């Protein structure tokens, strides 16, 4: 009986540690993504201030917006379909990052 309770305690501690670790990993990944975006924007501003064209950064932003619009329209088209399955909706509503659109 004692081995069973200690095994159960080990499983519970392992589960809690896994949840905490995944929470920290998600936050680290989010911070890294934000830092990359900030560095990219700072580089665009520096290029602009040093006399270079701001077109590259604007073009990248426009391409991202077009891609997001295309993904959203595909999602809307599937959700408006009468007999759409959950699998079809999830597949159509996934972003390029792998997240499902709200």
Residue frames as a rotation matrix with the C-alpha (Angstrom) as fourth column:
UNK 1
0.569 0.823 0.000 0.00
0.823 -0.569 0.000 0.00
0.000 0.000 -1.000 0.00
UNK 2
0.423 -0.494 -0.760 2.88
0.194 -0.769 0.609 2.35
-0.885 -0.404 -0.229 0.83
UNK 3
-0.644 -0.690 0.330 4.46
0.438 0.021 0.899 1.75
-0.627 0.723 0.289 -2.60
UNK 4
-0.112 0.711 0.694 1.18
0.978 -0.043 0.202 2.64
0.173 0.702 -0.691 -4.30
UNK 5
0.810 0.435 -0.394 0.84
0.525 -0.836 0.156 5.95
-0.261 -0.333 -0.906 -2.46
UNK 6
0.047 -0.860 -0.509 4.47
0.059 -0.506 0.860 6.89
-0.997 -0.071 0.027 -3.13
UNK 7
-0.651 -0.212 0.728 4.04
0.695 0.218 0.685 6.00
-0.304 0.953 0.006 -6.82
UNK 8
0.355 0.868 0.349 0.89
0.920 -0.390 0.033 8.12
0.165 0.309 -0.937 -6.96
UNK 9
0.673 -0.186 -0.716 2.74
0.254 -0.851 0.459 10.99
-0.695 -0.491 -0.525 -5.27
UNK 10
-0.430 -0.901 0.060 5.52
0.288 -0.074 0.955 10.67
-0.856 0.428 0.291 -7.84
UNK 11
-0.366 0.397 0.842 3.03
0.927 0.079 0.365 10.83
0.078 0.914 -0.397 -10.70
UNK 12
0.717 0.679 -0.156 1.35
0.695 -0.713 0.090 13.91
-0.050 -0.173 -0.984 -9.22
UNK 13
0.345 -0.677 -0.650 4.69
0.100 -0.662 0.742 15.69
-0.933 -0.321 -0.161 -8.66
UNK 14
-0.627 -0.591 0.508 5.78
0.522 0.166 0.837 14.80
-0.579 0.790 0.205 -12.20
UNK 15
0.042 0.744 0.667 2.54
0.981 -0.158 0.115 16.14
0.191 0.649 -0.736 -13.66
UNK 16
0.833 0.244 -0.496 2.80
0.406 -0.879 0.250 19.40
-0.375 -0.410 -0.832 -11.72
UNK 17
-0.062 -0.944 -0.324 6.46
0.127 -0.330 0.935 19.82
-0.990 0.017 0.140 -12.74
UNK 18
-0.555 -0.093 0.827 5.54
0.798 0.223 0.560 19.21
-0.236 0.971 -0.050 -16.39
UNK 19
0.505 0.816 0.280 2.76
0.851 -0.525 -0.006 21.79
0.142 0.241 -0.960 -16.28
UNK 20
0.695 -0.310 -0.649 5.06
0.143 -0.825 0.547 24.37
-0.705 -0.473 -0.529 -14.70
UNK 21
-0.381 -0.910 0.165 7.86
0.321 0.037 0.946 23.63
-0.867 0.413 0.278 -17.18
UNK 22
-0.296 0.335 0.895 5.53
0.954 0.056 0.294 23.98
0.049 0.941 -0.336 -20.17
UNK 23
0.783 0.589 -0.203 4.23
0.610 -0.790 0.061 27.27
-0.125 -0.172 -0.977 -18.79
UNK 24
0.333 -0.755 -0.565 7.76
-0.028 -0.607 0.794 28.65
-0.942 -0.249 -0.223 -18.52
UNK 25
-0.547 -0.551 0.630 8.69
0.568 0.310 0.763 27.31
-0.615 0.775 0.143 -21.96
UNK 26
0.218 0.717 0.662 5.68
0.969 -0.238 -0.060 29.05
0.114 0.655 -0.747 -23.53
UNK 27
0.883 0.085 -0.461 6.60
0.230 -0.936 0.268 32.33
-0.408 -0.343 -0.846 -21.86
UNK 28
-0.083 -0.985 -0.151 10.23
0.085 -0.158 0.984 32.04
-0.993 0.069 0.096 -23.01
UNK 29
-0.453 -0.027 0.891 9.11
0.852 0.282 0.441 31.34
-0.263 0.959 -0.105 -26.56
UNK 30
0.619 0.751 0.227 6.72
0.782 -0.617 -0.090 34.30
0.073 0.233 -0.970 -26.47
UNK 31
0.660 -0.449 -0.603 9.47
0.017 -0.793 0.609 36.60
-0.751 -0.412 -0.516 -25.17
UNK 32
-0.420 -0.850 0.317 11.87
0.343 0.174 0.923 35.39
-0.840 0.497 0.218 -27.86
UNK 33
-0.094 0.485 0.869 9.27
0.995 0.024 0.094 36.07
0.025 0.874 -0.485 -30.56
UNK 34
0.884 0.423 -0.197 8.64
0.445 -0.892 0.084 39.56
-0.140 -0.162 -0.977 -29.21
UNK 35
0.276 -0.870 -0.408 12.39
0.008 -0.422 0.907 40.24
-0.961 -0.254 -0.110 -29.03
UNK 36
-0.495 -0.429 0.755 12.86
0.713 0.296 0.636 39.14
-0.497 0.853 0.160 -32.67
UNK 37
0.346 0.727 0.594 10.02
0.917 -0.395 -0.051 41.41
0.198 0.562 -0.803 -33.78
UNK 38
0.860 -0.074 -0.505 11.46
0.172 -0.889 0.424 44.35
-0.480 -0.452 -0.752 -31.84
UNK 39
-0.156 -0.987 -0.034 14.93
0.189 -0.063 0.980 43.80
-0.969 0.147 0.196 -33.34
UNK 40
-0.331 0.101 0.938 13.44
0.931 0.195 0.308 43.60
-0.152 0.976 -0.159 -36.83
UNK 41
0.704 0.670 0.236 11.48
0.693 -0.721 -0.017 46.82
0.158 0.175 -0.972 -36.37
UNK 42
0.615 -0.561 -0.553 14.50
0.051 -0.672 0.738 48.60
-0.787 -0.482 -0.385 -34.90
UNK 43
-0.433 -0.783 0.447 16.57
0.512 0.195 0.837 47.52
-0.742 0.591 0.316 -37.91
UNK 44
0.059 0.539 0.841 13.90
0.983 -0.177 0.045 48.92
0.173 0.824 -0.540 -40.24
UNK 45
0.926 0.294 -0.239 13.88
0.350 -0.905 0.243 52.23
-0.145 -0.308 -0.940 -38.38
UNK 46
0.198 -0.934 -0.296 17.69
0.109 -0.279 0.954 52.42
-0.974 -0.221 0.047 -38.42
UNK 47
-0.426 -0.304 0.852 17.71
0.838 0.223 0.498 51.77
-0.342 0.926 0.159 -42.17
UNK 48
0.475 0.710 0.520 15.14
0.831 -0.556 -0.001 54.51
0.288 0.432 -0.854 -42.66
UNK 49
0.883 -0.147 -0.447 17.03
0.151 -0.811 0.565 56.97
-0.445 -0.567 -0.693 -40.46
UNK 50
-0.087 -0.996 -0.026 20.30
0.193 -0.043 0.980 56.29
-0.977 0.081 0.196 -42.25
UNK 51
-0.293 0.015 -0.956 18.77
-0.741 -0.635 0.218 57.20
-0.604 0.772 0.197 -45.58
UNK 52
-0.999 -0.023 0.043 17.84
0.007 0.810 0.587 53.75
-0.048 0.586 -0.809 -46.82
UNK 53
-0.452 0.885 -0.108 14.38
-0.559 -0.187 0.808 53.05
0.695 0.426 0.580 -48.09
UNK 54
-0.564 0.388 0.729 11.70
-0.675 0.293 -0.678 51.87
-0.476 -0.874 0.097 -45.70
UNK 55
0.037 0.657 -0.753 10.14
-0.967 0.213 0.137 49.89
0.250 0.724 0.643 -48.57
UNK 56
-0.580 -0.310 -0.753 11.52
-0.242 0.948 -0.205 46.49
0.778 0.063 -0.625 -47.53
UNK 57
-0.977 0.211 -0.038 9.88
0.091 0.248 -0.965 46.63
-0.194 -0.946 -0.261 -44.12
UNK 58
-0.323 0.904 -0.279 6.64
-0.756 -0.424 -0.499 47.96
-0.570 0.050 0.820 -45.55
UNK 59
-0.150 0.208 -0.966 6.63
-0.825 0.512 0.238 45.24
0.544 0.833 0.095 -48.22
UNK 60
-0.855 -0.213 -0.474 7.14
0.048 0.876 -0.480 42.55
0.517 -0.433 -0.738 -45.56
UNK 61
-0.795 0.606 0.012 4.28
-0.153 -0.181 -0.971 43.97
-0.587 -0.774 0.237 -43.49
UNK 62
-0.112 0.767 -0.632 2.02
-0.966 -0.232 -0.111 44.03
-0.232 0.598 0.767 -46.56
UNK 63
-0.394 -0.092 -0.914 2.89
-0.514 0.847 0.136 40.42
0.762 0.524 -0.381 -47.41
UNK 64
-0.983 0.041 -0.177 2.10
0.169 0.554 -0.815 39.32
0.065 -0.831 -0.552 -43.85
UNK 65
-0.516 0.843 -0.150 -1.23
-0.496 -0.437 -0.750 41.14
-0.698 -0.313 0.644 -43.98
UNK 66
-0.081 0.467 -0.880 -2.16
-0.970 0.167 0.178 39.54
0.230 0.868 0.440 -47.33
UNK 67
-0.680 -0.241 -0.693 -1.23
-0.160 0.970 -0.181 36.09
0.716 -0.013 -0.698 -46.03
UNK 68
-0.934 0.356 -0.032 -3.29
0.084 0.132 -0.988 36.59
-0.348 -0.925 -0.153 -42.86
UNK 69
-0.277 0.870 -0.408 -6.26
-0.818 -0.436 -0.374 37.82
-0.503 0.230 0.833 -44.91
UNK 70
-0.238 0.129 -0.963 -6.06
-0.755 0.599 0.267 34.79
0.611 0.790 -0.045 -47.19
UNK 71
-0.898 -0.130 -0.421 -5.94
0.141 0.821 -0.554 32.43
0.417 -0.556 -0.719 -44.17
UNK 72
-0.765 0.640 -0.066 -8.90
-0.163 -0.292 -0.942 34.19
-0.623 -0.711 0.328 -42.57
UNK 73
-0.162 0.725 -0.669 -10.99
-0.974 -0.228 -0.012 34.11
-0.161 0.650 0.743 -45.75
UNK 74
-0.494 -0.063 -0.867 -10.34
-0.376 0.915 0.147 30.37
0.784 0.399 -0.476 -46.16
UNK 75
-0.969 0.136 -0.208 -11.46
0.247 0.417 -0.875 29.85
-0.032 -0.899 -0.438 -42.57
UNK 76
-0.515 0.818 -0.257 -14.62
-0.538 -0.541 -0.646 31.92
-0.668 -0.194 0.719 -43.08
UNK 77
-0.256 0.404 -0.878 -15.48
-0.908 0.213 0.362 30.03
0.333 0.890 0.312 -46.28
UNK 78
-0.694 -0.046 -0.719 -15.28
0.037 0.994 -0.099 26.67
0.719 -0.096 -0.688 -44.52
UNK 79
-0.911 0.357 -0.207 -17.24
0.234 0.034 -0.972 27.79
-0.340 -0.934 -0.114 -41.46
UNK 80
-0.397 0.799 -0.451 -20.02
-0.775 -0.555 -0.302 29.16
-0.492 0.230 0.840 -43.70
UNK 81
-0.610 0.138 -0.780 -20.28
-0.506 0.690 0.518 25.80
0.610 0.711 -0.351 -45.46
UNK 82
0.296 0.894 0.336 -23.36
-0.849 0.085 0.522 23.93
0.438 -0.440 0.784 -44.20
UNK 83
0.974 0.150 -0.169 -21.95
-0.087 0.939 0.333 20.45
0.209 -0.310 0.928 -43.71
UNK 84
0.151 -0.985 0.088 -18.40
-0.532 -0.156 -0.833 21.32
0.833 0.079 -0.547 -42.66
UNK 85
0.641 -0.023 -0.767 -16.83
0.521 0.747 0.413 18.87
0.563 -0.664 0.491 -40.24
UNK 86
0.932 -0.339 -0.130 -14.78
-0.064 -0.506 0.860 19.91
-0.357 -0.793 -0.494 -37.23
UNK 87
0.171 -0.919 0.356 -11.65
0.642 0.378 0.667 18.48
-0.747 0.114 0.655 -38.89
UNK 88
0.121 -0.066 0.990 -12.23
0.930 -0.342 -0.137 20.62
0.348 0.937 0.020 -42.00
UNK 89
0.892 0.270 0.363 -12.75
0.141 -0.928 0.345 23.73
0.430 -0.256 -0.866 -39.90
UNK 90
0.739 -0.667 -0.100 -9.64
0.059 -0.084 0.995 23.12
-0.671 -0.741 -0.023 -37.80
UNK 91
0.008 -0.757 0.653 -7.54
0.878 0.318 0.358 22.43
-0.479 0.570 0.667 -40.91
UNK 92
0.201 0.149 0.968 -8.80
0.790 -0.609 -0.070 25.56
0.579 0.779 -0.240 -42.70
UNK 93
0.874 0.258 0.412 -8.59
0.004 -0.851 0.525 27.79
0.486 -0.457 -0.745 -39.64
UNK 94
0.541 -0.768 -0.342 -4.99
0.727 0.224 0.648 27.03
-0.421 -0.600 0.680 -38.71
UNK 95
0.873 -0.336 -0.354 -2.58
-0.409 -0.899 -0.154 29.92
-0.267 0.280 -0.922 -39.02
UNK 96
0.561 -0.743 -0.367 0.90
-0.245 0.274 -0.930 29.58
0.791 0.611 -0.029 -40.44
UNK 97
-0.351 -0.680 0.644 2.16
-0.839 -0.078 -0.539 29.41
0.417 -0.729 -0.543 -36.84
UNK 98
-0.744 0.096 -0.661 -0.03
0.144 0.989 -0.019 26.37
0.653 -0.110 -0.750 -36.21
UNK 99
-0.863 0.498 -0.085 -2.55
-0.029 -0.217 -0.976 28.12
-0.504 -0.840 0.202 -33.96
UNK 100
-0.384 0.830 0.405 -6.25
0.914 0.277 0.297 27.77
0.134 0.484 -0.865 -34.64
UNK 101
-0.788 0.153 0.596 -7.96
-0.027 -0.976 0.215 31.05
0.615 0.153 0.774 -35.42
UNK 102
-0.868 0.495 -0.032 -10.55
0.040 0.005 -0.999 32.10
-0.495 -0.869 -0.024 -32.80
